[in-house]
């Protein structure tokens, strides 16, 4: 009974570590896409977004750029193994 409980705790701990890793990587991908969008906007003020970007073999998405007043809103999405940021 004790072995089963320890195995279950170990499995749950491993799942939490994996989820944290996926969350961190997906956040990093999303943030990287923000940087790419800012770079593209600096070279072309009419850049509209709406594209997928590959970074180190993983993909993130720059959603269509939104215009609000005199500003622009950049939204991105990074995903890894079902975890999206």
C-alpha positions as MATLAB code, in Angstrom:
seq = 'XXXXXXXXXXXXXXXXXXXXXXXXXXXXXXXXXXXXXXXXXXXXXXXXXXXXXXXXXXXXXXXXXXXXXXXXXXXXXXXXXXXXX';
ca = [
       0.000    0.000    0.000;
       2.814    2.423    0.859;
       4.656    1.610   -2.392;
       1.547    2.352   -4.432;
       1.071    5.697   -2.678;
       4.724    6.683   -3.238;
       4.518    5.681   -6.895;
       1.380    7.759   -7.362;
       2.991   10.782   -5.669;
       6.050   10.395   -7.885;
       3.873   10.176  -11.019;
       1.865   13.281  -10.051;
       5.064   15.205   -9.245;
       6.516   14.278  -12.638;
       3.305   15.402  -14.368;
       3.503   18.762  -12.554;
       7.141   19.236  -13.622;
       6.222   18.435  -17.240;
       3.278   20.858  -17.176;
       5.530   23.597  -15.758;
       8.091   22.952  -18.490;
       5.465   23.080  -21.244;
       4.019   26.257  -19.738;
       7.441   27.933  -19.646;
       8.279   26.921  -23.219;
       4.878   27.986  -24.572;
       5.240   31.346  -22.782;
       8.705   31.777  -24.297;
       7.373   30.980  -27.759;
       4.585   33.531  -27.394;
       7.031   36.148  -26.160;
       9.386   35.410  -29.048;
       6.532   35.969  -31.488;
       5.918   39.378  -29.869;
       9.549   40.271  -30.523;
       9.277   39.130  -34.152;
       6.103   41.200  -34.618;
       7.770   44.285  -33.120;
      10.747   43.820  -35.412;
       8.475   43.479  -38.451;
       6.474   46.558  -37.394;
       9.668   48.580  -37.052;
      10.476   47.853  -40.697;
       6.925   48.099  -42.010;
       4.343   50.120  -40.077;
       1.514   48.456  -42.030;
       2.534   44.917  -40.980;
      -0.760   43.134  -40.207;
       0.349   39.946  -38.412;
      -1.742   36.829  -39.013;
       1.123   34.392  -39.522;
       2.885   31.433  -37.963;
       6.558   31.739  -37.068;
       8.972   28.840  -36.532;
      11.514   29.298  -33.753;
      14.002   26.496  -33.092;
      11.690   23.936  -34.666;
       8.614   25.047  -32.710;
       5.785   27.222  -33.972;
       4.074   30.251  -32.496;
       1.352   32.392  -33.988;
       1.151   36.145  -34.440;
      -2.556   36.938  -34.494;
      -3.821   39.781  -36.695;
      -2.588   43.131  -35.348;
      -5.416   45.187  -33.869;
      -5.536   48.962  -34.198;
      -6.957   50.842  -31.235;
      -6.884   54.607  -31.486;
      -3.325   55.571  -32.354;
      -1.893   52.331  -30.921;
      -1.563   48.748  -32.049;
      -2.270   45.581  -30.060;
      -0.055   42.575  -30.706;
      -1.476   39.223  -29.627;
       0.489   36.004  -29.961;
       0.017   32.357  -29.103;
       2.661   29.805  -28.189;
       1.728   26.139  -27.746;
       3.569   23.004  -26.739;
       1.993   19.595  -26.059;
      -1.469   21.041  -25.483;
      -0.297   23.906  -23.247;
      -1.053   27.290  -24.805;
       0.065   30.690  -23.599;
];
